[in-house]
Amino acid sequence: MESQQYNTPEGPVPQTTRQSEMFANRIAKNHKHLAKWAKNNGIECFRVYDRDIPELAFALDIFADRAHLQQYSAPVMAPGAQRDWLAAMHEAAASALKLPRPSVTLKQRQGQSPDDQYRKLATRTADFVVNEGGHRFIVNLSGHLDTGLFLDHRQTRALVGSLARGRRVLNLFCYTGSFSVYAAKNQAAATTSVDLSKTYLDWAKRNFDLNGIDHGRNRRIQADAVRFIETERASRDRYELVVLDPPSFSNSKRMHGVLDVQRDHVALIRGCMELLAPGGELLFSTNLRTFRLDAALADLPMEEISAQTVPPDFRNRRIHRCWRVKGP
């Protein structure tokens, strides 16, 4: 593939050169439009490119004055040619954004397992702070596979904030606690954030501190969320708002069994419904692109709100799906 050329009036152009020019042009065009939209809406972190060109399977996100470039698949080439090709795409993205190349973090996601989001990629990495909707979050573009803030849930976080006032909020599989931050800063009565990872719960604590959140009313619990649901059902604690955003799949050794959201979502949702106080509600979300809601849940008043929660900067409108479920 690396030897292919394309003819122009000026002569043959190598494929890598052609593709890097296409990539840079598309990014520059998207960024010009989206940067204006982001500024007008007070948005500092947003998606610029999302596999717009099928042969260039990348996602590119802006995080303030830096960028995060993720490669999902690569063309079949000899290893040396592939490294050169990837370097050219990296340079094209930086050039289109008018950023120095070190400010654009490159990651390769092909072949990664879902649990790799918990694996450290570097021992010395740089945290920095971004702003979103009047809230501040610590992100790190190089330390882990994910950054600490999922941009596709920007509007879901705002929805949680709007629903949280005066309510006890349970955030399951809480990651770095961004839903809890929105809830706490919008006068939730209390929040409970549950995750299996101490790393991410510590990150959530730093996000709480950054936003001046009182830890007394906003607890963090290190636990298998599936087990937590089971034990919490036996307690008297109930919640007016439950956020359930599980990974698509996890076989962490620290978990009890294996989590498969397609197989397990019925039990998870029904378990969460038992944790709702009268008048409470559940927000359930998944990023599994092949997800199908089980007919066994047909008796629940589930309203799909994906169109409301997927941000306009995401070209892939199926980046996640989200449901709102009213309790008893």
C-alpha positions, 0 to 999 in steps of 0.5 A: 500500500505504501508504494501507491501513488496518485496522479495530479497535474503536477505529477504523482503524489505518494499516498501518505502525502495525499492522506496527510493533506486530506486529514489536515484539510478536514481537521482545519475545516472542522476546527474553524467551525467548531471553535467558533461554536465552542467559544460562543457556548463556553466550551473548552473541550470538544471533538474535532474529528471522528473518523470523518474520512473512512480510511483515516480512522482517528478521533481528535479531541481538543482539551483547552490548548492541547489535543488528544489524537486516537487511532482506531485502525491502521492501513496494512503496511510494513512496520517501518512504513506504518510508523512513518505514515502515523508520524505524518498523520500526527504532524498533519493534525498538529499543523491543522490545529496550529499546535506544536506536535508535543501538544498533540498526544497520540494513542493507538487504541486498536487491539486494546481491551476495555480494561486497558482504560485502567492501565497506566501508559506512562510513569511521569505524566502531566495533569492539567485542569480544564473548565466545563459548564462552570466546573473544573476537572483534572485531565491527563492525556498521556497517563492512561488510555482515557483522559479522565473526562469523557467528552461525549457525556458533556450534556449528560453531565449537565442533565445530571446537574439539572436533576440533582438539586435537593436529591441524594445521588448515587453514581455507579462506575463513577470513574473520576467522579464528573457526574458527582461533581455536577450533582454536588455543585448543583445542590444535591443533598448528598452524592455517593460515588462507587468505583472499583479503581482506587486510582480513579476514586483518588482522581475523583477526590482531587476533582471534588477538592478542585471544585470546593466540594464538601467530602462529608456529604459526598462520599466515595466508595471503593467497591465492585458496583455490581456487589454494591447494588446487591448489598445496598438493596439490603440497607435502608439507603435510597436515592432520588437519582441514580446514574448507571454508566457501566463499561461495555465489558470488564473482567478485572480480577478485583471484580466478582465475575465478568461484567458484560453490559449486553448480558447484564443490563437487565439485572443492573437496571432492575437492581438500581430501580430497587435503590430508588426512593419514591419519585426517584429516577435512573439514568442508564447509559452505555457506549456499546455500539451494538447494544440492544435493550432487552425486551424483558424491561418493557414493563419499565417506563424507559425513555431513550434520551440519546438525541438529547445527551449526545453533543453536537460536536460528535459526528457519530450520533451513536457514540453512546445511548442513554435512557431516563427511567422514572421510579415508583 
